């Protein structure tokens, strides 16, 4: 079975480009050019130089000794939290800003939930001297105030999404509306492996640097490129796509995707798309989607602002339905406990998104000699107020 994108922009039955006619020229321009532009030696040279000197790659693959002793298996953490801006998101925004420049775009728009993608977009726009507009749900603006301040310091205009649940889905809707109104000069930097083709594939390719490095680093540390298990949290799913990318066609590597169960999968306050979703179309892509019996999108919930998306990227929908990946759902309480545990055992405060992945160790056993790589997608600075409220610190 093929786990990569097909020529029509599908992963199995999922993907495609279901877009209004007004957006067709923008998306088609991207589709026709993204592979040839990103394959150019000049593009690769500039992209790799910025990843090295600006982002700080390669990020370490850290053997977490005390965590490994606690759970009696070999746990390596891929330290995406050490990237400039504090998360993996910047890998993609560097790639897309270079692409936008080559397409002659002089204005950038983006959507953001937890704010990490917004910060990463504002960062590269500041770096390149390009106008930046970020759409963010009004609720997320309140709960992620430090990231809003960072975006503004970086020169971005932050526009609140006031419709619907006032979270990521609604911010994405507003960004798409903006793009329809400004098709010629504007590039939309989507932050995850979601949206119409070619976005899911393009973002996955930019993030695939994560698994590319894991292979080289494991070879040094363990004498082999492939772990037994690779684990990542999944909202839209870009950090997971990056961590899984080079292992998709390696059946000997078990892939574990971790979703947010919120207050419980069937509590009515959850974001466990694989468990609750049915096939539908959201933001230009056919995928698994949380929806009511009559097809209305239902509101997701997670304590983590980066995981409360009602859908999942089409790659992950395919990994789930084809049973290539093991999908687990972790509640708010389990994630918060895992975040505190990593802080105390390893001196690393993780983003609450990443803490969902870390919670797997309490709920699933691994063999003593298994090599487990967990993608630590972001650091916990942005979530300190949530940690403070939750633990009364």
N, C-alpha and C positions, 0 to 999 in steps of 0.2 A: 504493500500500500504506500502511496505517496503522501508525505506529510508537509511537503512544500507547495507553494502556490502553483496552480496550473496556468497555461497561457491565457485563459479567460478571466483569471483573477479569483479563482475559487480554491478553497481547501475542502476537498470532498464536495459536499452539498452547500458549504457555507462560503460567504464572501460576496463577490460581485460589486457592481456599482449601481445602486438604485437611487438615482439622483434627479432633481428637477432639471428640466431642459436648460434653464438659465446657468446651471453649474457645469453643464457638459463640457464647454470649451476649456474651462480651468482644469478639470479633472483629466480630460483627454490630453491636454498639453503636458501635464505631469506624467501620465501613463506612457506617452510616446517618448519622453526624454529621460526619465529617471535612471534607467539602466545604463544608457549610453553615457550620460554625464558622470554618474558615479563610478563608471569603469575607466574614465579618462585618467592617465597617469598624473596630470596636474591636479585633478580633484583629489585623488588618493593621497598625493604628497601633502597637500594642504590640510586635508582631514586628519591624517595621521600625525602631522606636526602639531596641530592644535590639541588633539587628544593627549599627546605626550607632554607638551610644554604648558598648556593652559588648563586642561582638565586634571592632569596628574596621573595618566595611565602609563603602564598597567597598574591597576589596583591590586593590592596584595591578596593572595590566597592564604588565609591565616588558619593554622591548626589551633582550634579552641580546646586546649588541653583539659581545663576544669569542666567544661561542658561535656566533653567526650567522656571523662571519668564518671560524671553524673549519670549519663545515659548509656554507658558501656558500649560505645561504638566510636569510630573515628569521624569526627565532625570538622570539616573545613568551612570557613566562612569566606565567601567572595566579597571583599570589602568595598562595595559600590558606595557605601556611606562616606568613603574618603574622597570621592570625586569632588571637584570644585562645584559648589552650590549644594552639596550634601546628599545627592542621590544620582541614580543612573540616568535621569532624564536628560542631562546635558549631552550625553553621547548622541542622542537623536537630534537635539536642537542645533548642535554644531553641523551635523550632516545636512539638515534641512536648510539652514541659513546659507550654506555654501551653494546648495542647489538653487535656492531662490535668487541669489545674486547672479548665477549663470543664466537664469531665465529672465533676468532684467526686472525683477520685482523690487520696488523700493518701499514697500509697506508690509508689515507682518502682523497677522492676527493669530491669537491662540485662545484655547479654553483651558481652564485649570480647575482642579477639585481641591486637593490638599495644598495647592499653591506651588508645589515643587516644579511642575512643568512650566508654570507661569514665570517663576524665578529663572529657570533655565533658559526660557525664551527671551525674557527681558535682558538676561546676561549676554546672550550672543548678539542681540540687537544693539546693545551698548557697545560691544566689541567691534561691530561692523558699522556703527553709525546709521542704523536703519530705524525708522519709526516703528513703534511697537504698541499694539492695543491688546489687552488681555481681558477676556470675559470670565467672570467668576461668580458663582452663585452667592446670593446675599447671605445665606446661612454660613457658607464656607468662609466668606470674608470675615465674619465674626469669629469663627473658631480657629482661623489661621492668620490672626492679625500680624504676627512677625513676618510672614511671607508677603503679605500685602505691602507692608512697609518696605521690604526689600525691593519688590517690583517697582515701587514708586521712586525709591532712591536710584534705581537703575535707569530711570527715565521713562518707564512704561506708563500708559494710561490704563487704569483698572476700571472696568465698567461692570457694575453689579447686574446679575441676572435676577429679575424680580418675579418671573413667572414660575408656575408649577411648584416644584419642591424647593426651588431656589438653590439647587446643588449642581453637580457636574453635568447631568443630562441637559439641564436648562441653559447652562453656560455654553454647551456645545451647540444647542439650537440657535442661540444668539450669534455665535461666531459664524455659523453657516449662513444666517441671514445677512450678516455683514459682507461675507464673501460674494453672495449673489449680487449685492448692491455695488461692489467694487471689484469687478472681475479682472480688470486689466492690469492694475499696478500692485495688487495684493496677493501675497502667498499665505495660505493658512497652514501653520505648523500644528498638525494634530499630535498630541502627546502620547498616544498609545497605539496598540495594534488594532485599531478600530477605524470605522469610517469606510468610504468607498475605495475600491481598488484604484490606485496602487498603494494607498496608505498602509494597510496592514503589512504588506510585504516590505515596503520601503523602511518603515520604522523597525521591523524585525531585523532587516539587514544592518541598519545603523547600530542596533543594540547587540548584534551577534558578536561584536568585539568581546563581550563578556565571556561567552563559552569558548571563543577562540583562545583567550588568555587562560581560562581554566585548563584547557587541554595541555598547553605548554607548561603551566605551573604544576599540574599534577604529575606530569612526566618527570619533572625535577624532584618532586617531593616523594612520589610513590612508585616511580618507574613505569607508570602507565598513564595514558591520556584519558581513559574513561573511568569515571566513578561508578560505584554500584547504584547510587541514587543521586539525583539532582532535584533540589527542592526550591520552589519560589512561590511567593504570594501572587494572586491573580485578582486584579480589579478589571481593568480593560485588558491588561496583561503584557505590557511591554518589557518589564524587567524579566518576567518569566520567559517570554519569547527569546530574549537575548541569552538567558542562561540555558535554555533548552536547544537552541538553534542547531548547534553542531552535533547534537546527540539524537535528533529526531529520527534519523535512519539507523540508529544503533540500538537494536532491540535489547542488547545486554545491559543497557543503561535504563534503569527504572526512573520514570519522570513523575514527580509528585507536585501537583498544583494545589495551592491552598486558598480557599475562598473565605469570605467573611460571613459567618452565620449570624452576626449581630446578637440579638437576644435569644437566639435559637432558630433553627432552620424553619420551623413551622409556627413561629411566634407572630408572624405578620410584620416583624421588624428584622429583616435579614437582607443579605446581598448574595446569597448562595445560588448564583445563576444556574450552575449545572444541575442542581437538585430541583430548583423551582421553575426553571425556564422552559419555554416551548419555542419552536422555530418561529421567527418573526423578522421584521426589518427595522433596524434603528440606525440613524445617522448614515444612511446610504449603504448598509451592509446587511446581508442575510445571515443571521446568527441565532444563538439561543438567547432568549429574552424573557425577563419576568413580566408577565402580562395577565390581565383579567380574562375570564372566559370569553368576553366579547372583543378581546384583542387590544384593550387599552393598556399602556405601559403602567405597571405598578411601581410604587416608590420603593427604592431600596433603602436599607438602613445599615450603617456600620459606625462604630465609634471612630473608625479611621476614615478621614475625609478622602483618602485615595482609593478606597475599595468599594464605595457605595455607588457603583454604576449598575444600572438594571440589566445590562447585557454583558457580553464577554467577547473578546476578539474572535473572529472566525477561525483562526488557527486553533485556539483553545477549544472552541465548540467542536471542531473536528477531532482534536486529541481526546476529548471526552467521549463522543459518540462512537469513535473507532476503538475505544478502550486502550489507546496507546499510552495515555497518562492516567495516573491514579488521582482522583479529585477528593480532597478532604475539606470539611467545613469547620471553622474554628470560631467560637463565640467571642464577644467582647471580653468577657471575664478571663477566658483562657489566654487570649492574646496579651492582655494587660499583665497577667501573672508571668508570662514568658518574657515580656519586655523587662520586667523588674529582675527576673532571674538572670538574664544575660548581663544586665548592669552589674549585679553583685558577683557573678562568677567570673566575668571576663573584663569588667571595666569598660564595657561598650554599651551605650544607651541607644537602642535601636528605634527607628521610626515604628509607629504602631502597625503600619502595613507589614513591615518585616517581622514584627513580633508575632503576627499570625502564622508565618512560616515556622518560626522557632517553636511555636506551641505544639507542632507535630510530634516532637520527641516524647511528650507526656502521653500521647494518644496512639502511638504506633511504635512497635519495637523494631529494632534493627539488629543484625547479627554483630557479634563482637568485632569481627575483622572487616565489616563493611566499610567502605570509604564513601562518606556522605558529604556532598557539597551543597551548602545552603547559600542562596544569593541574598546577602544582606543589603537590600536595595536602597536603604536610606538611613540617615541618622536621626536621632530623636529630638534634636533642638526644636524643630517646628511643633512638636507634640508636647512640649514641657507643660503647657497649661492644662492639657488633658490629663497627663500623669499627675500633676499637682492636685487637680480636682478629684481625681479618682482615688488617689492614695492619701489625700489630706496632708500633703507634704508641707 
